[in-house]
Amino acid sequence: MARVGAGFDRVLSALVSLAEANPRMKAVSRLSAMSDEELAARGLKREDIVRHVFRDIYYV
């Protein structure tokens, strides 16, 4: 059973690595690291970051 768990952990780690390497997720991280004032200067609010980054492919 431990081998199944270890295999699942490896698959999950690979999926997380893929998601973190996605340019859109990097943009979300970059914008999330900004202050509210910096976001406001770009016309954004913190709650709008994901919507802004994915605006061209998802209606969120």
C-alpha positions, -999 to +999 in steps of 0.1 A: +000+000+000+029+023+007+041+020-029+007+031-042+008+061-019+044+070-031+033+067-067+003+090-061+026+115-044+050+115-074+021+120-098+006+148-077+041+165-074+044+163-112+010+179-117+018+207-092+051+213-110+033+216-143+008+240-129+035+262-113+054+264-146+023+277-164+029+313-174-006+323-163+000+309-128+033+328-127+013+360-136-011+352-108+018+348-083+035+380-096+003+401-093-006+385-059+028+396-045+020+433-054+006+457-028-030+469-031-017+503-042+004+487-070-026+467-081-048+499-081-022+516-103-028+489-128-066+492-124-069+459-105-083+448-072-068+417-054-101+398-059-099+404-097-064+389-103-075+355-114-103+369-136-078+393-152-052+367-159-076+341-174-100+367-190-092+355-226-100+318-220-125+316-192-155+336-182-149+339-144 
